[in-house]
Every structure is written in C-alpha cells, then in structure tokens.
Amino acid sequence: WDLMNKLPPWMTSIEEGSPKGVALVYGQSLKPDGTASQLLIDRANKAKALLDEGKVDKVIVSGGDPAGVGHTEAYAFAMVLESVGIPSDKIIQESQATTTAENVWFSLRWLPKGTGQLYIVTSDFHMPRATYITKETLNYFYKMLEDAYRDDPQWKSSTKKYP
C-alpha cells in the first residue's frame, strides 16, 4: 500500500489466491468543459459500492487527458469518489492511459502488494471489449513474468501457470 508497491509492471506483487481485491475503473472521456460525464459518475459509483461492500480495499482510477481538457480522467474519477466520502488513501490515480489496453498495462504498476482479485469497472457496452483486452494483457504480462523468473527460487506458484 505504499511507495514500495509502485513497481514496473514486470515486478508487481500479485499474490496467487489472495482474497485482497482491487477495483480497476476504466477511463471515460470528460465533457469538453472538463467535467465528469454521467458514464464516469456511474463507474465511480460502482467502485464506491465495491468499497462499501468490502470486496475491494483500493480503487485504481485510470485515464489520462486525451481530450486535452487540462486534467485527467483519473483526477475526475478521484474527485467524484472523494465527493461521496471515499478517503483519498483508498484511491490510486493512474493518469497516463489513453486506451483500454493502456488502462490495464499502466495500472499493473499500481496494484498493491498482495492483490489477488481484480474487479473491472466500466460501462455495460464496454465490458466485453474491456474483459477481452484485460485478459489478453494479463496473459502477456504473466507469460513475460514466468519466462523471466522461471528458475527464481522465490517463485511461489506450484504450477507456474496463470489465467
């Protein structure tokens, strides 16, 4: 939960089988005036519900400023979450992503140590695409990790295979 967990994607501490959950909220374009759209607010409310239900300990809000409005989608998400009572220490802002694939890839470095469950938070129309891209990105990440650390004695998985 601290600075030591902000590692490059290939060094993220993911714990196989851990019940610790994190919500990854995919970016949503801001209005031309920089305010949050209803879709962004809906996604933020779903993330809040996951926190309130105890399913997640942290929320990663992802999204850069592809529209050039002067602040990031991640910042807008954080402001919405804080306005409904979510403490800022529960919110992790990933502010580089401009695509769905980047939402996943850039968020890997922000996963807290011991994360075992990842909840995808997006809109219904975006979920099939987001799920596919998330799965493909994580498969690539884990294959790269497995290839690099196959013989490392600290490797804890008995199967060395991941979803």
PEQUI-V729155 format. One record per residue. N is the residue number from 0. SS is DSSP state (A for helix, B for strand, O for the rest). D_LAST is the distance of its C-alpha to the last C-alpha in Angstrom with 1 decimal. Layout:
N	SS	D_LAST
N	SS	D_LAST
//
This chain:
0	O	24.2
1	O	26.6
2	A	27.3
3	A	25.5
4	A	22.1
5	O	22.8
6	O	21.4
7	O	20.4
8	A	16.7
9	A	16.1
10	A	17.6
11	O	16.0
12	O	15.9
13	B	12.7
14	O	13.1
15	O	10.4
16	O	11.7
17	O	14.3
18	O	15.9
19	O	17.1
20	B	16.3
21	B	17.0
22	B	17.9
23	B	17.4
24	B	20.5
25	O	20.6
26	O	24.0
27	O	26.8
28	O	30.0
29	O	33.0
30	O	36.4
31	O	38.9
32	O	40.7
33	O	37.5
34	O	37.1
35	O	34.0
36	O	33.5
37	A	33.0
38	A	29.4
39	A	28.7
40	A	30.6
41	A	28.7
42	A	25.3
43	A	26.9
44	A	28.2
45	A	24.8
46	A	23.5
47	A	26.7
48	A	26.1
49	A	22.7
50	A	24.6
51	A	27.5
52	O	25.5
53	O	24.0
54	O	20.4
55	O	20.0
56	O	22.1
57	B	22.0
58	B	21.8
59	B	21.0
60	B	23.2
61	B	22.5
62	O	25.1
63	O	27.9
64	O	31.3
65	O	31.0
66	O	34.0
67	O	36.1
68	O	37.4
69	O	37.7
70	O	34.8
71	O	31.1
72	A	29.0
73	A	27.3
74	A	30.9
75	A	31.8
76	A	28.8
77	A	29.8
78	A	33.4
79	A	32.6
80	A	30.5
81	A	33.3
82	A	35.9
83	O	34.5
84	O	34.5
85	O	31.1
86	O	32.0
87	A	31.2
88	A	29.5
89	A	26.7
90	B	26.1
91	B	24.5
92	B	25.7
93	B	23.8
94	O	26.6
95	O	25.8
96	O	23.5
97	O	25.2
98	O	22.4
99	A	19.2
100	A	17.2
101	A	19.4
102	A	18.8
103	A	15.1
104	A	15.9
105	A	19.1
106	A	17.8
107	A	15.3
108	O	18.6
109	O	19.7
110	O	17.0
111	O	19.1
112	O	18.6
113	O	16.8
114	B	14.7
115	O	11.9
116	B	11.9
117	B	12.3
118	B	14.6
119	B	15.3
120	B	19.1
121	O	20.8
122	O	23.3
123	A	23.0
124	A	23.8
125	A	21.3
126	A	18.3
127	A	17.2
128	A	17.4
129	A	15.9
130	A	12.8
131	A	12.5
132	A	13.4
133	A	11.1
134	A	7.9
135	A	9.7
136	A	11.0
137	A	8.0
138	A	6.7
139	A	10.3
140	A	10.7
141	A	8.4
142	A	10.0
143	A	13.2
144	A	12.9
145	A	12.2
146	A	15.0
147	A	17.3
148	A	17.0
149	O	16.4
150	O	19.9
151	O	20.2
152	O	21.6
153	O	20.0
154	O	16.4
155	O	15.6
156	O	12.5
157	O	14.1
158	O	11.4
159	O	10.5
160	O	7.0
161	O	3.8
162	O	0.0
//
